[in-house]
Amino acid sequence: MTGNNLLYKLALSFIPGIGSVTAKTLVSYLGGVKQVFEAGKRELSRIPGIGRARSNEIVSGHAMRQAERSLKQIEKNNSQALFYLDKDYPLRLKNYVSSPLILYVKGNADLNAERMVGIVGTRNPSAEGNHNCEHIVDRLKDYNCSVISGLAYGIDSVAHSRSLQQGIPTIAVLGSGLDRIYPQINKGLSERILGNGSLISEFPFGTKPDRENFPKRNRIIAAFSDALIVVESAAKGGSIITAEYANAFSKDVFALPGRLSDPKSAGCNHLIKTHKAHMFQKIEDLAYICRWDQMPVQQKLSFFADLDENEKELVDLIRKNSPAGIDFLLEHSSVSLTVISSVLLNLELRGIIKSKAGKKYILA
C-alpha cells in the first residue's frame, strides 16, 4: 500500500456527513477511492446520498489535509490503518454493510484467528462474576481461541487480563482513538495486551471516548465474535447492546444465569428467558453448540482432503469467516454464481458445513 493510496483511503473517512455505507457507495459508483477525489462537483452530486453540500466538502481538500495529519499519527504510533477493501482487513468484518471504512490497529494479534470468543459484562462485577470469567478464559485455552472484549473496567478487564496470564491472544476494541485509552486505569493493561494481542478502533487518533462511540464499539465486538458470552449484566447496558448486535449478526450468544433477585444478573436472565442467549453452564455447552472439538485444525482439515478445488476454497473461507453468507463467498472466491449453490448443498449433505439463519454457513 503506497502512502498516496492510504491518504485517499483515510481522506474518505474524514468527509463530513459521510459514513461508511455512503463512502462505500461512492467507491462503488466511481470505481475507486482516488476517483472519488478526482471527480467534479456535478458528477459527485448525482450519486445517491451525496448532493451539493457533500460534493463541496469532497472537493474542498479539507478531508485530505486531515488524512495527512492522521497518517503522521499512525506512523508515530507504530500502528496500521486497514481499509475495508484491503486484503489484510479482517474477514469477519468484511461481510457487513456497516463495517468500519477504516480500522486502526496496533499490536500483533491474528485478526483472522481460527476461533474468536467475545466476553462482555458489567463494569461492577461480583466476586463470583470475576471468578466465572476467569474460569471461562482458562477453559477456552483448551480450544485454541482468541478472546475479544472492550477494555472496559470490570468483566472486560478480567477477560483481557486472564487471557494474558494464560497466553491467549486477546483483542481490545476501543470506543476512542488508540491514543486515548479509556478508562485511564487500564492504560497498563492496554500496553500488556500489545505483547500478545491488539488494540483496534474505528476512530482516528485523537478521538475522545465520547458516550455515542461505545455502541459502535460494541457492534465490532459482536461482528468479530464467533460466540459471545455475557458473564454478568444489568437489564440495560453495553453488554446487552453487544448481545443484540450478535443476535442480529447470527452469532451464538451465551449468558450465565444468576439469582432472580440479583440486578447484576437481570440482563443475562432476560437474554435466556427471551431466547436471545443459550444458558451457559460449562465450556462444553459452547463447544457443543458451536460444534467445536479439541482436534487440531490441520488434523481436522485433513479429513477434507478429497474435496475438489471449489469445495476446498469455500470450506476455507467459511472456516475463517464463520458464519459466511453466499454474497461474501461469491465476492471472495473464484466459484461462479451458477455453481455455488450446488457446491454448498453438496457440502451440507456430506455433513461438512451447516446452514444457519439468513443463508449463512458454518463448519459442521
C-alpha positions as CSV (number, residue, x, y, z in Angstrom):
1,M,0.0,0.0,0.0
2,T,1.6,3.3,-1.0
3,G,1.4,6.4,1.1
4,N,-0.7,8.2,-1.5
5,N,-3.3,5.3,-1.7
6,L,-3.6,5.3,2.1
7,L,-4.1,9.1,2.1
8,Y,-7.0,8.8,-0.2
9,K,-8.5,6.0,1.9
10,L,-8.1,8.0,5.1
11,A,-9.5,11.1,3.5
12,L,-12.6,9.3,2.5
13,S,-13.3,8.6,6.2
14,F,-12.9,12.3,7.1
15,I,-15.5,13.7,4.7
16,P,-18.2,15.4,7.0
17,G,-21.6,13.8,6.8
18,I,-20.5,10.7,5.0
19,G,-20.4,7.4,7.0
20,S,-19.1,4.0,6.0
21,V,-22.1,3.0,4.0
22,T,-22.3,6.1,1.9
23,A,-18.5,6.1,1.5
24,K,-18.6,2.6,0.1
25,T,-21.4,3.7,-2.3
26,L,-19.1,6.4,-3.6
27,V,-16.3,4.0,-4.2
28,S,-18.6,1.6,-6.0
29,Y,-20.1,4.3,-8.2
30,L,-16.8,5.8,-9.2
31,G,-14.6,2.7,-9.4
32,G,-12.0,3.5,-6.7
33,V,-11.0,5.7,-3.8
34,K,-8.8,8.0,-5.8
35,Q,-11.5,8.6,-8.3
36,V,-13.7,10.0,-5.6
37,F,-11.4,12.9,-5.1
38,E,-10.7,13.3,-8.9
39,A,-14.4,13.6,-9.7
40,G,-16.1,17.0,-10.2
41,K,-18.9,18.5,-8.2
42,R,-21.5,17.8,-10.9
43,E,-20.6,14.1,-11.1
44,L,-20.5,13.7,-7.4
45,S,-23.8,15.4,-6.7
46,R,-25.6,12.9,-9.0
47,I,-24.6,10.0,-6.8
48,P,-27.4,8.9,-4.4
49,G,-26.9,10.3,-0.9
50,I,-24.3,12.9,-1.9
51,G,-25.9,16.1,-3.1
52,R,-24.4,19.5,-3.5
53,A,-23.2,20.1,0.1
54,R,-21.3,16.9,0.4
55,S,-19.9,17.3,-3.1
56,N,-18.4,20.7,-2.0
57,E,-16.9,19.0,1.1
58,I,-15.2,16.3,-1.1
59,V,-13.6,18.8,-3.5
60,S,-12.6,21.3,-0.8
61,G,-9.4,19.5,0.2
62,H,-10.2,19.6,4.0
63,A,-10.5,15.8,4.2
64,M,-7.2,15.3,2.5
65,R,-5.5,17.6,4.9
66,Q,-7.0,15.7,7.9
67,A,-5.7,12.5,6.3
68,E,-2.2,13.8,6.1
69,R,-2.3,14.6,9.8
70,S,-3.8,11.2,10.6
71,L,-1.1,9.4,8.6
72,K,1.6,11.1,10.6
73,Q,-0.1,9.9,13.8
74,I,-0.4,6.4,12.5
75,E,3.3,6.2,11.7
76,K,4.2,7.9,15.0
77,N,2.2,5.3,17.0
78,N,3.6,2.3,15.1
79,S,0.1,1.3,14.0
80,Q,-1.9,0.4,10.9
81,A,-4.9,1.7,9.1
82,L,-6.8,-1.1,7.3
83,F,-9.2,-0.1,4.6
84,Y,-12.3,-2.3,4.0
85,L,-11.1,-3.3,0.6
86,D,-7.5,-4.2,1.8
87,K,-6.6,-7.9,1.8
88,D,-5.5,-7.5,5.4
89,Y,-8.8,-6.2,6.5
90,P,-10.4,-8.7,9.0
91,L,-12.6,-11.2,7.1
92,R,-15.1,-11.3,9.9
93,L,-15.9,-7.7,9.4
94,K,-15.9,-7.6,5.5
95,N,-19.4,-9.3,5.4
96,Y,-21.3,-6.4,6.9
97,V,-22.5,-3.3,5.1
98,S,-22.0,-1.2,8.2
99,S,-18.4,-2.4,8.9
100,P,-15.9,0.3,9.6
101,L,-14.4,2.0,6.5
102,I,-11.0,2.2,8.3
103,L,-9.9,0.0,11.1
104,Y,-7.0,1.3,13.2
105,V,-4.9,-1.5,14.6
106,K,-1.9,-1.7,16.9
107,G,-0.4,-5.0,18.1
108,N,0.4,-8.5,16.8
109,A,-2.9,-10.4,17.1
110,D,-4.1,-12.6,14.2
111,L,-7.3,-10.8,13.3
112,N,-8.4,-13.8,11.3
113,A,-7.8,-16.3,14.1
114,E,-9.5,-19.7,13.8
115,R,-11.8,-19.1,16.8
116,M,-12.8,-15.8,18.3
117,V,-14.8,-15.6,21.5
118,G,-16.2,-12.3,22.8
119,I,-16.6,-11.9,26.6
120,V,-18.5,-8.9,28.0
121,G,-20.2,-7.9,31.2
122,T,-20.8,-5.4,33.9
123,R,-18.3,-2.8,35.0
124,N,-19.2,-3.7,38.6
125,P,-19.0,-7.5,38.8
126,S,-19.4,-9.5,41.8
127,A,-16.6,-11.7,43.1
128,E,-18.4,-14.7,41.6
129,G,-18.7,-12.9,38.3
130,N,-14.9,-12.3,38.2
131,H,-14.3,-15.9,39.2
132,N,-16.6,-17.2,36.5
133,C,-15.0,-15.0,33.9
134,E,-11.5,-16.3,34.8
135,H,-12.7,-19.9,34.7
136,I,-14.2,-19.4,31.3
137,V,-11.0,-18.0,29.9
138,D,-9.0,-20.8,31.5
139,R,-11.1,-23.4,29.7
140,L,-11.1,-21.5,26.4
141,K,-7.3,-22.2,26.2
142,D,-8.2,-25.8,25.5
143,Y,-10.0,-24.8,22.3
144,N,-7.3,-22.6,20.8
145,C,-9.4,-19.4,21.0
146,S,-8.6,-15.7,20.9
147,V,-10.6,-13.5,23.3
148,I,-12.1,-10.2,22.3
149,S,-13.6,-7.6,24.6
150,G,-14.0,-3.8,25.1
151,L,-11.2,-2.9,27.6
152,A,-13.9,-1.5,30.0
153,Y,-13.5,-1.7,33.7
154,G,-14.9,-4.9,35.2
155,I,-15.6,-8.1,33.3
156,D,-13.8,-6.8,30.1
157,S,-10.7,-6.1,32.1
158,V,-10.8,-9.6,33.8
159,A,-11.2,-11.3,30.4
160,H,-8.2,-9.5,28.9
161,S,-6.0,-9.9,32.0
162,R,-6.8,-13.6,32.4
163,S,-6.2,-14.2,28.7
164,L,-2.7,-12.6,29.0
165,Q,-2.0,-14.8,32.1
166,Q,-3.0,-17.9,30.1
167,G,-1.0,-17.0,27.0
168,I,-4.3,-16.5,25.0
169,P,-4.2,-13.8,22.3
170,T,-6.6,-11.0,23.2
171,I,-8.1,-8.1,21.3
172,A,-9.4,-4.9,22.9
173,V,-11.9,-2.8,20.9
174,L,-11.8,0.8,21.9
175,G,-14.5,3.5,21.8
176,S,-11.9,6.1,21.2
177,G,-8.7,6.7,19.3
178,L,-5.8,4.3,20.0
179,D,-4.0,7.1,21.8
180,R,-6.9,7.8,24.2
181,I,-7.1,4.7,26.5
182,Y,-10.3,4.6,28.5
183,P,-10.7,4.1,31.4
184,Q,-7.2,5.5,32.2
185,I,-6.8,2.9,34.9
186,N,-6.5,0.3,32.0
187,K,-3.5,2.1,30.4
188,G,-1.1,-0.5,31.8
189,L,-3.4,-3.3,30.7
190,S,-3.5,-1.9,27.2
191,E,0.3,-1.9,27.0
192,R,0.4,-5.5,28.1
193,I,-2.1,-6.5,25.5
194,L,0.3,-5.4,22.8
195,G,2.6,-8.2,23.9
196,N,0.1,-10.9,22.9
197,G,-2.8,-9.2,21.2
198,S,-4.0,-6.0,19.6
199,L,-5.9,-2.7,20.2
200,I,-8.3,-1.9,17.5
201,S,-10.7,1.1,16.8
202,E,-12.7,2.6,14.0
203,F,-12.0,6.0,15.4
204,P,-8.9,8.1,14.3
205,F,-6.2,9.1,16.7
206,G,-7.2,11.9,19.0
207,T,-10.9,10.8,19.2
208,K,-12.2,11.2,22.8
209,P,-14.1,8.3,24.5
210,D,-17.5,10.0,23.9
211,R,-20.6,8.2,25.0
212,E,-22.0,7.7,21.5
213,N,-18.9,5.8,20.4
214,F,-19.4,2.8,22.6
215,P,-22.4,1.2,20.8
216,K,-20.3,1.4,17.7
217,R,-17.5,-0.3,19.6
218,N,-20.0,-3.0,20.7
219,R,-21.0,-3.9,17.2
220,I,-17.4,-4.5,16.3
221,I,-17.0,-6.9,19.2
222,A,-20.2,-8.7,18.1
223,A,-19.1,-8.9,14.5
224,F,-15.7,-10.3,15.4
225,S,-17.1,-12.9,17.8
226,D,-17.9,-16.4,16.6
227,A,-19.5,-16.8,20.0
228,L,-20.3,-14.1,22.6
229,I,-20.5,-14.8,26.3
230,V,-22.3,-12.3,28.7
231,V,-20.9,-13.1,32.2
232,E,-22.9,-10.6,34.3
233,S,-25.1,-7.7,33.2
234,A,-27.8,-5.4,34.4
235,A,-31.0,-5.2,32.5
236,K,-29.6,-2.4,30.3
237,G,-26.1,-1.5,29.3
238,G,-23.3,-2.1,26.8
239,S,-23.3,-5.9,27.3
240,I,-26.9,-6.1,26.3
241,I,-26.3,-3.9,23.2
242,T,-23.5,-6.2,22.2
243,A,-25.7,-9.2,22.6
244,E,-28.4,-7.6,20.5
245,Y,-25.8,-6.9,17.7
246,A,-24.5,-10.5,18.0
247,N,-28.0,-11.9,17.5
248,A,-28.6,-9.6,14.5
249,F,-25.3,-10.9,13.1
250,S,-26.4,-14.6,13.6
251,K,-23.8,-15.3,16.1
252,D,-24.1,-17.7,19.0
253,V,-24.8,-15.8,22.2
254,F,-24.4,-17.3,25.7
255,A,-25.3,-15.9,29.1
256,L,-24.5,-17.1,32.6
257,P,-27.8,-17.4,34.7
258,G,-28.0,-15.8,38.1
259,R,-30.3,-15.3,41.0
260,L,-33.6,-13.8,40.1
261,S,-33.1,-11.1,42.8
262,D,-29.7,-10.1,41.6
263,P,-29.7,-7.0,39.5
264,K,-26.3,-7.9,38.1
265,S,-27.8,-11.0,36.6
266,A,-31.0,-9.4,35.3
267,G,-29.7,-8.8,31.8
268,C,-28.3,-12.4,31.5
269,N,-31.6,-13.9,32.8
270,H,-33.6,-11.8,30.4
271,L,-31.5,-12.9,27.4
272,I,-32.0,-16.5,28.3
273,K,-35.7,-16.0,29.0
274,T,-36.3,-14.4,25.6
275,H,-34.3,-17.0,23.8
276,K,-31.6,-14.4,22.8
277,A,-28.9,-16.4,24.5
278,H,-28.1,-20.0,25.3
279,M,-27.7,-20.7,29.0
280,F,-24.0,-21.1,29.8
281,Q,-23.1,-23.6,32.5
282,K,-19.8,-25.0,31.3
283,I,-17.5,-24.6,28.4
284,E,-18.7,-27.8,26.9
285,D,-22.0,-26.1,26.3
286,L,-20.3,-23.6,24.0
287,A,-18.2,-26.2,22.3
288,Y,-21.3,-28.4,21.6
289,I,-23.4,-25.6,20.2
290,C,-20.5,-24.1,18.1
291,R,-19.6,-27.7,17.0
292,W,-16.1,-27.4,18.2
293,D,-13.8,-30.2,19.3
294,Q,-10.2,-30.1,20.6
295,M,-8.8,-31.7,17.5
296,P,-6.0,-29.5,16.0
297,V,-7.3,-27.6,13.0
298,Q,-4.8,-29.1,10.5
299,Q,-5.7,-32.6,11.6
300,K,-9.4,-31.8,11.2
301,L,-8.9,-30.3,7.8
302,S,-7.1,-33.5,6.7
303,F,-10.5,-35.2,6.6
304,F,-11.4,-32.9,3.8
305,A,-8.5,-34.0,1.5
306,D,-10.9,-35.4,-1.0
307,L,-12.7,-32.1,-1.7
308,D,-12.4,-30.6,-5.1
309,E,-10.9,-27.1,-5.7
310,N,-14.2,-25.3,-5.4
311,E,-15.2,-27.1,-2.2
312,K,-11.8,-26.5,-0.6
313,E,-12.0,-22.8,-1.4
314,L,-15.4,-22.4,0.1
315,V,-14.7,-24.5,3.2
316,D,-11.5,-22.5,3.9
317,L,-13.5,-19.2,3.6
318,I,-16.2,-20.5,5.9
319,R,-13.7,-21.7,8.4
320,K,-12.0,-18.3,8.6
321,N,-15.2,-16.2,8.5
322,S,-17.9,-18.2,10.2
323,P,-20.8,-17.6,9.6
324,A,-20.3,-16.7,6.0
325,G,-23.1,-15.7,3.6
326,I,-23.4,-16.5,0.0
327,D,-22.7,-12.9,-1.1
328,F,-19.5,-12.9,0.9
329,L,-18.5,-16.3,-0.6
330,L,-19.2,-15.1,-4.1
331,E,-17.1,-11.9,-3.6
332,H,-14.1,-13.6,-2.1
333,S,-13.9,-16.9,-4.0
334,S,-13.5,-17.9,-7.6
335,V,-16.6,-20.1,-7.5
336,S,-19.1,-18.9,-10.1
337,L,-22.7,-17.9,-9.4
338,T,-24.0,-20.7,-11.5
339,V,-22.4,-23.5,-9.3
340,I,-22.0,-22.1,-5.8
341,S,-25.5,-23.2,-4.6
342,S,-24.9,-26.8,-5.7
343,V,-21.4,-26.9,-4.2
344,L,-22.7,-25.6,-0.9
345,L,-25.6,-28.0,-0.9
346,N,-23.3,-30.9,-1.6
347,L,-21.0,-29.8,1.3
348,E,-24.1,-29.6,3.6
349,L,-25.4,-33.0,2.6
350,R,-22.0,-34.5,3.3
351,G,-22.0,-33.0,6.8
352,I,-19.0,-30.7,6.2
353,I,-20.9,-27.4,6.6
354,K,-24.1,-26.4,8.3
355,S,-26.6,-23.7,7.2
356,K,-27.8,-21.0,9.7
357,A,-30.4,-18.3,9.6
358,G,-30.0,-15.8,6.7
359,K,-28.4,-18.3,4.4
360,K,-25.1,-18.2,6.3
361,Y,-22.8,-21.2,6.7
362,I,-20.5,-22.6,9.4
363,L,-18.4,-25.7,9.6
364,A,-20.3,-28.7,10.9
